Amino acid sequence: MTMDKIDYLKSSIRDIPDFPKPGIVFKDITTLLSDPKAFNISIELICEQYTDAKIDFIAGPESRGFIFGAPVAAKLNAGLTLIRKPGKLPAKTIEYSYELEYGTDTLCIHEDAFAGVENARVLIVDDLIATGGSALATAELIRKAGGTVVGIAALIELDFLDGRKRLEDNGLEVFSLLSY
């Protein structure tokens, strides 16, 4: 990765102060998505990291994981499986509930997400790693569906929330393009 490309990506993301509540500086990626050069660079750099990893499937968690996961899957010649909230996938699903700061959340994967590929090698691709909770839940779903998690790739990592440590403590490899 060249620093010029990383700097360009950082410059394409705008900060929104006090969103969604006072004291938070939200990293708005809609400006990166609307810039074809920045969006293409982000996909290119994620793919470079995994070119030789023999990925069978990309798992894209709802909803921004769909945005980044689909082009990464296409470039790596891998299938795409969607990780969704309950009631959003049409066929039989496997569910996994996990703890949030206040309450719980549930994610789902199709039971046959890996289309009969034994020990499918799966890369989780998302826009953001914060606390690591949804990435851990996604990894658990992949395992329950018969896949092997190769790693987690994200556009942004919020270092101060220690998501990387949490994921690595659970045996997961983490790659992020930008750290804040």
RODO-2510 file (C-alpha; in nm, 4 decimals, decimal comma):
residues 180
     n   res          X          Y          Z
     1     m     0,0000     0,0000     0,0000
     2     t     0,1270     0,3396    -0,0822
     3     m     0,0817     0,6245     0,1599
     4     d    -0,0474     0,8399    -0,1265
     5     k    -0,3434     0,6040    -0,1694
     6     i    -0,4071     0,5848     0,2041
     7     d    -0,3910     0,9641     0,2325
     8     y    -0,6331     0,9938    -0,0587
     9     l    -0,8772     0,7564     0,1127
    10     k    -0,8558     0,9495     0,4393
    11     s    -0,9173     1,2761     0,2560
    12     s    -1,2296     1,1286     0,0948
    13     i    -1,4002     1,0611     0,4309
    14     r    -1,5704     1,3494     0,6025
    15     d    -1,6091     1,3992     0,9741
    16     i    -1,9537     1,4779     1,1096
    17     p    -1,9194     1,6217     1,4614
    18     d    -2,1763     1,5368     1,7284
    19     f    -2,3397     1,2552     1,5292
    20     p    -2,5270     1,0469     1,6310
    21     k    -2,4885     1,2201     1,9689
    22     p    -2,2792     1,4990     2,1231
    23     g    -1,9093     1,4201     2,1572
    24     i    -1,8989     1,1640     1,8744
    25     v    -1,7118     1,2437     1,5516
    26     f    -1,8768     1,0220     1,2903
    27     k    -1,6610     0,9025     0,9988
    28     d    -1,8951     0,9441     0,7019
    29     i    -1,7962     0,7102     0,4178
    30     t    -2,0694     0,8270     0,1801
    31     t    -1,8207     1,0779     0,0399
    32     l    -1,5716     0,7952    -0,0281
    33     l    -1,8448     0,5898    -0,1964
    34     s    -1,9427     0,8801    -0,4209
    35     d    -1,5808     0,9247    -0,5346
    36     p    -1,5089     0,6501    -0,7918
    37     k    -1,1328     0,6851    -0,7489
    38     a    -1,1494     0,6473    -0,3692
    39     f    -1,3969     0,3592    -0,3836
    40     n    -1,1846     0,1751    -0,6409
    41     i    -0,8665     0,2300    -0,4375
    42     s    -1,0328     0,0877    -0,1256
    43     i    -1,1435    -0,2262    -0,3120
    44     e    -0,8042    -0,2613    -0,4830
    45     l    -0,6118    -0,2397    -0,1542
    46     i    -0,8337    -0,4922     0,0237
    47     c    -0,8009    -0,7326    -0,2698
    48     e    -0,4207    -0,6920    -0,2790
    49     q    -0,4054    -0,8159     0,0792
    50     y    -0,5909    -1,1391    -0,0072
    51     t    -0,4888    -1,2130    -0,3680
    52     d    -0,3094    -1,5360    -0,2742
    53     a    -0,5350    -1,6396     0,0156
    54     k    -0,7556    -1,8769    -0,1892
    55     i    -1,0810    -1,7242    -0,0677
    56     d    -1,3963    -1,9209    -0,1557
    57     f    -1,6524    -1,6732    -0,0199
    58     i    -1,6803    -1,3190     0,1052
    59     a    -1,9205    -1,2677     0,3958
    60     g    -2,0736    -0,9202     0,3883
    61     p    -2,2506    -0,8158     0,7094
    62     e    -2,5565    -0,5954     0,6757
    63     s    -2,5501    -0,3406     0,5320
    64     r    -2,2224    -0,1740     0,4405
    65     g    -2,0525    -0,5107     0,4209
    66     f    -2,2660    -0,5641     0,1105
    67     i    -2,1204    -0,2500    -0,0487
    68     f    -1,7563    -0,3515     0,0042
    69     g    -1,8033    -0,7275    -0,0042
    70     a    -1,9589    -0,7535    -0,3509
    71     p    -1,6749    -0,5898    -0,5493
    72     v    -1,4117    -0,7704    -0,3407
    73     a    -1,5859    -1,1023    -0,4140
    74     a    -1,5964    -1,0226    -0,7854
    75     k    -1,2278    -0,9281    -0,8005
    76     l    -1,1163    -1,2305    -0,5960
    77     n    -1,3406    -1,4638    -0,7994
    78     a    -1,5203    -1,5669    -0,4808
    79     g    -1,8835    -1,6159    -0,3931
    80     l    -2,0691    -1,3643    -0,1792
    81     t    -2,2828    -1,4572     0,1191
    82     l    -2,4903    -1,2024     0,3026
    83     i    -2,5128    -1,1709     0,6793
    84     r    -2,8505    -1,0208     0,7679
    85     k    -3,0863    -0,9366     1,0490
    86     p    -3,3605    -1,1915     1,1303
    87     g    -3,6414    -1,2202     0,8758
    88     k    -3,4383    -1,0781     0,5868
    89     l    -3,3062    -1,4013     0,4293
    90     p    -3,5628    -1,6132     0,2403
    91     a    -3,4315    -1,9667     0,2982
    92     k    -3,3552    -2,1608     0,6168
    93     t    -3,1079    -1,9716     0,8354
    94     i    -2,8705    -2,0126     1,1242
    95     e    -2,8988    -1,7357     1,3832
    96     y    -2,6508    -1,6023     1,6353
    97     s    -2,7341    -1,3540     1,9107
    98     y    -2,4685    -1,1440     2,0804
    99     e    -2,4446    -0,8842     2,3529
   100     l    -2,4400    -0,5122     2,2862
   101     e    -2,3637    -0,2396     2,5371
   102     y    -2,7373    -0,2192     2,6112
   103     g    -2,9197    -0,5333     2,5009
   104     t    -2,8629    -0,7934     2,2324
   105     d    -2,8616    -0,8208     1,8550
   106     t    -2,9027    -1,1155     1,6205
   107     l    -2,7482    -1,1917     1,2833
   108     c    -2,8336    -1,4698     1,0364
   109     i    -2,6742    -1,6642     0,7543
   110     h    -2,8340    -1,9055     0,5099
   111     e    -2,7840    -2,2605     0,6269
   112     d    -2,6498    -2,3488     0,2793
   113     a    -2,4470    -2,0276     0,2410
   114     f    -2,1377    -2,2082     0,1197
   115     a    -2,3151    -2,4124    -0,1471
   116     g    -2,1630    -2,7442    -0,0534
   117     v    -1,8023    -2,6213    -0,0532
   118     e    -1,6409    -2,8270     0,2213
   119     n    -1,4359    -2,6193     0,4667
   120     a    -1,5068    -2,3061     0,2637
   121     r    -1,2468    -2,0338     0,3199
   122     v    -1,4380    -1,7179     0,4059
   123     l    -1,3216    -1,3581     0,4378
   124     i    -1,5439    -1,1167     0,6298
   125     v    -1,5492    -0,7750     0,4599
   126     d    -1,7087    -0,4721     0,6216
   127     d    -1,6743    -0,0953     0,6345
   128     l    -1,5865    -0,0648     1,0029
   129     i    -1,4356    -0,2450     1,2979
   130     a    -1,5430    -0,0784     1,6218
   131     t    -1,5856    -0,3038     1,9264
   132     g    -1,5664    -0,6207     1,7161
   133     g    -1,9043    -0,7559     1,8312
   134     s    -2,0703    -0,7915     1,4926
   135     a    -1,7504    -0,9308     1,3382
   136     l    -1,7300    -1,1957     1,6124
   137     a    -2,0960    -1,2836     1,5577
   138     t    -2,0345    -1,3098     1,1831
   139     a    -1,7351    -1,5369     1,2427
   140     e    -1,9469    -1,7618     1,4650
   141     l    -2,2178    -1,7829     1,1970
   142     i    -1,9585    -1,8779     0,9353
   143     r    -1,8258    -2,1550     1,1586
   144     k    -2,1781    -2,2839     1,2298
   145     a    -2,2454    -2,2937     0,8543
   146     g    -1,9311    -2,5035     0,7999
   147     g    -1,6881    -2,2360     0,6859
   148     t    -1,3402    -2,1393     0,7996
   149     v    -1,2788    -1,7709     0,8696
   150     v    -0,9648    -1,6564     0,6871
   151     g    -0,9788    -1,3063     0,8313
   152     i    -1,1667    -0,9822     0,8686
   153     a    -1,1014    -0,6927     0,6318
   154     a    -1,2398    -0,3450     0,6874
   155     l    -1,2058     0,0011     0,5438
   156     i    -1,1874     0,1684     0,8873
   157     e    -1,0788     0,0571     1,2320
   158     l    -1,1569     0,2647     1,5405
   159     d    -0,8470     0,1804     1,7478
   160     f    -0,9719     0,3345     2,0718
   161     l    -1,2579     0,0814     2,0948
   162     d    -1,0168    -0,2184     2,1032
   163     g    -1,2096    -0,4266     1,8484
   164     r    -0,8871    -0,5608     1,6946
   165     k    -0,7687    -0,6937     2,0303
   166     r    -1,1038    -0,8589     2,0940
   167     l    -1,1002    -1,0231     1,7507
   168     e    -0,7362    -1,1318     1,7704
   169     d    -0,7959    -1,2706     2,1216
   170     n    -1,0562    -1,4928     1,9528
   171     g    -0,8061    -1,6165     1,6933
   172     l    -0,9159    -1,3901     1,4080
   173     e    -0,6782    -1,2077     1,1740
   174     v    -0,7680    -0,8417     1,1192
   175     f    -0,6776    -0,6127     0,8282
   176     s    -0,7913    -0,2517     0,8016
   177     l    -0,6988     0,0185     0,5567
   178     l    -0,7521     0,3200     0,7825
   179     s    -0,7136     0,3571     1,1580
   180     y    -0,8529     0,6325     1,3747
***
